[in-house]
Structures are given as structure tokens and as C-alpha cells.
Amino acid sequence: MPRLPQAALESWGNSQALEDQKMQKLKETVAQVSAATENILQAVREVLKDHGVQEEKREEILQFTQVAIKKVLENYHQMPDWALGATGATTDEKRTSKSYGGQDKKTWWVWPFIFSSANPPEIILQPCIAPGDCWAFQGSWGHVLIRLPEHIWPTAVTVWHISGAVSPSGEVSSAPKEFAVFGVDEARAETLLGTFTYDVHKEIAQTFHVQKKLPRTFRFIKFQVQSNWGNAEYTCVYRVQVHGRMASLRDHGQALQLL
């Protein structure tokens, strides 16, 4: 049996080591999120109590919240999140819609939340979901460009928003409704991955699968909101996850040929 060239073996070894490293980081992140679950539930419990929600209703909401968190964590290994700040994902603010509130304002009030100019687009790459911890842009049409830590073949996105039960106002009209997702390459060419609808009447975390066969891998994902649930002033994005598999060395070579 012919032996593989030493260079090919080293290349494969480096690729495998990199993939193992990325998966280890993802496993560590899963452990961190699992450890933070109780903190999230406690934060929800305090918010509900502070806004006068009856104890019986609070426990029901907490049970649903716990089930939702458990469901996401159980599926995490099958659907790793590449749009996670802890593993290297970032947002390109120059190619992202302007944050609502203006750059010269430290804090601003929109009932029922106090938003802070310290909430940049990167907040959507964090696992914490609490009322007010979101990125807001003006109106109902806006987008954010996410730079992934690696080239991937995207398979799905998961969008999060708080529920009406947790919202102090009892409604979530600022939640995204219709949105589109694009893969963007280094030459800034966009490939539509699908158009979807986030339903505020369903679970707070909703997963949407890519609707077409992809011609290449992508390092950037564009999340474009095209409407919200009725708020004419602003839209809030709490969290966006990007799922898929890491590109192989062969995929990288094909991507370079397309530039």
C-alpha cells in the first residue's frame, strides 16, 4: 500500500488538531453555559418578582424557561454555535446598522427598559438572555454582519428573544419578525441562505435551516431584519446563533480560487 507524502500527513494532522481545538473550546463553552443556567433562572425569577407576577405564575414561567434552556443545551453538540463571542466571533460595526440611541448618549429610556450605549452589536453573540440585554436599531429594517472564527458550511441559524411573559410590559413588539440570512465572502459577495419568520408566540429560541445548497463556505454571515412585531420606533435583537460544520483544507482552497 503506498504511503501518503509527509507533507500531506502533516497537513492532515494540523487540520485535525485545529478541529479538535475548536471542538474543545465549544465543549468548554457548553459547560460554562450549563453552569450559568441557574443564574439565568434566578435573574428571570427576580425580574418576575420585581414586576409583581404572582408566585404560581412565576413558577410556571420558570419551568418553561428551564425546559427551553435544557433543550438548547441537549442539541448543542449536534449544532455548535459559530457566532459565539467566547470562541472568537465578532461583529463588523462598519458594515452593521447604526445602534439606536445615538453615539453621544450614555443611557436612554424606552419603556419598559433602560438601554445603554454600552450595548453594541456584539451583545447578540453572548449567551445571556435577560430583559434589556439586546442590541437595538432604529425602525424595523436593519442588519448586522457577523464574522465567524472559521470558514464554515452554514446549516442553520437560531434566533432568540425574550417572551411576553418575561417582558415587564407584557408584550414584545420590538422582536424581529421577517428576516433574511446571507453568507458573505471576503469579496463581499452575498449569497442568500433563506428568508424566515420569527414567531413570538412560539419558543424564545427558534432554529431555521438553510433553504438552498451552498456553493462555498463563508467566514461572514449577514442577519437582516426586514420587519418586526409592530414597534415603529426600534427593533431589538437578543441573540443570533450560526450552526454548521467547519470547512476542510480542501474547502479553503476552493474558496481562495473563487476570490
N, C-alpha and C positions, 0 to 999 in steps of 0.2 A: 504494500500500500504506500503510495507516495506521501512524503511528509510535507506539511504546509511550510512555506517560507517563514524564516524567523520574524521578518517584518510584519507578516500577516498575523502571526501568533501574538506579537507584542501589541499590534493594533487592536486585535480582538480582546486581549487582556485588559488594555486601557479602557476600552469601551465598556466591558463588563464591570470593571472596578468603578467607573463613573456611575453606571446604572445602580450598582449596589449602594454606592454612597448616597445617591438621591433617594433611593427607597428607604435607607436607614433614617434619613432626615424626615421623610414623610411619616415613618413609624414613630419617631420621637415626637413629631407634631401631634399625631393621634393620641399619644399618651398624655401630652400636655392638655389637649382639648378635653380628654376624658377627666383629667384631674380638675379641670375648671368647671365641669358640669354643675357641681354643687354650688359653686359661686354664682353661676348664671341663674340657677333656680332660686337662690337666695335673693339675688337682685330683683328678679321678677316678683318674688313674694313681697319684698319691701315696697316695690312700686305699686302693687295692687293694694297693699295695706294703706299706704300713704294717700291713695285716692279713693278710699272708702269702699272698696269692693268687699262684699260680705265674705266671711270666712269660708263658708261652704262653697261659694263660687270660686274663691281663691284656690282651694284645694283641687277643684275640678280643672281649672286652668293650668295649674302646676302639673297635674297628671298628664294632660295633653302635651304640655311643653316637654316633659321628661320623655314621653314616648317619641316625640319628634326628634329630640336630640339623640336618643338611642338608635333610632332608625338611620339617621345620617351616619353615626359612628360605625354601625354594623356594615354599611355599604362603602366605607371609606377606603378599605384596601382594594376593593374592586374598582373604585372610582376615585383615584387620588386627585387632589386639588392642586393644579399647577399655578393657580392665581392666588397664592398664599404668600403674604409678605415674609413670613418666617423662613420660607425656603427660597427667597430671592426674587419673587415677583415684585414689580414696581408699576407705577402709572406714569405715562408721559404727559405731564401737565400742559406742555406747549401744544399738544395735539388733542387736548381734552377741553370740553366745555368749561366756561368760567364758573367757579363756585358762586352760589347765591349768597348775597350779603355784602359783597364788595371787599376789596383788599384792605381798606382803611378802617374797617370796623372790627373791634376785638370780639364783641358778642352782639347778638341781635335776637329779638324776641318775635316768635311766631307761635301763637297759641297752638298746642299746649306745651311747646318745648322752647328751651333756650339753646340756640345753636351757637357754635363758636367758630371763629375764623381759623381755629386750630384744627378743625376737621377738614383736612384736604382729601382729594380723591382716594389717597392710599388707605383711608379707613375702610373701604369696601373690600380690602384684602386681608382684613383681620377677622378672627373667629367670633368676637364678642358681638352679640345682638341685644342691644338694650335701647329703650326709647330715647331718641335724640342722637344716638351714636351712628350717624349716617352722613353721607355726602349729598348735599343739596345743590341743585342748579335751577336757574330761573325758568319758569314756564313748564311746558310738558314735552319739550323736544330737546334732547341733549345727548352727549356721548362721552365715553371715557375709553382711552386706549391703554390696554394692559400689556406690559412687557413681561413675558414668561421667562423663567430661569433657563429654559431649554427650548429647542425646536421640538414641537410635538405634532402628532396627528390628533387634532381635537375630535372628540366623540360626543360631547355633551357639555352643557352649562347648567349650573344650579343658581337660582336667584332666590334671595332671602328678603323678607320684610317682616316687621312686627305685625301681630294680629290686632284686629279691632278690640279684642278682649283685653289686651295689654296696654293699648293706647289710652292715655288719660282722657282724651276727647271721645273715645269710643268709636272713632272712625279712622280710616287710612286712605283718604282721598289723594294723598301725595304719593302713593305707591305707584311704581311703573305698571303699565297695562300692556300695550303692544310694544314690542321691541324687536330689533334685528341684531344678529351677531355676524361679524365678519372676521375672516382670517386675513391678516395683513403681513406681507413680506417686507424685506429690507428695502425694496424699491418703492414701497408704499402702495403697491397694487393691492386692491381689496377683492376678496372672494367671499360672496355671501354664503354663510353656513346655514342660515334659516331665519324665518320670521316666526315669532311666537307670541303668546299671550299669558301674562302672569295673572292668575285668578285670586283675588284677595279673599274669596270665600272658601278657598282650599287651604292646604297646609302652608305654613310660613316658608318652608323650603321646597321649591318645585324644580324638578330636573327636566330639561328639554334636550332632546337628542338631535345631532346634526342631521340635516334633511337631504344631504347630497353626498356623492362620492367626491373626495377631495383630490385635487391634482398634485398637491405638495404639502409639506409640513409648514408650520408657521411659528414664528417667535412672538408675534403680536396678535392680540385679539381685541377687536373693537366691539364694545357693547353700546348699542344705540337705542335709546328710549324714544319712541315715536308718539306715545300718549300716556296719560296717567288716569287715575280713577276719579278725576273731577276737580282737582285743585288747580285753579287758574294761575296761581302765583308761583308755585315752585313744585319740584319733584324730588323725592328722597330715595337714594339707593343705599341699602344697608349692606348687602354683601353679594358678590358675584364670584362663583367658583367655575373654573375651567377644568374639564376632565379630558383624559386622552392618554395615549402612550408616547413614551419618549422616542424621538427619532433615532434611527440607527446611523452608523457612519455612511452607509450607502445613501440613506435619505439626505444626509448633509451634502453629499456630493451632487445629488440630483438638484438640490436647492441652489447650490452655487452655480450650476450650469444654466439655471433659469434667470439668473441676475443679469 
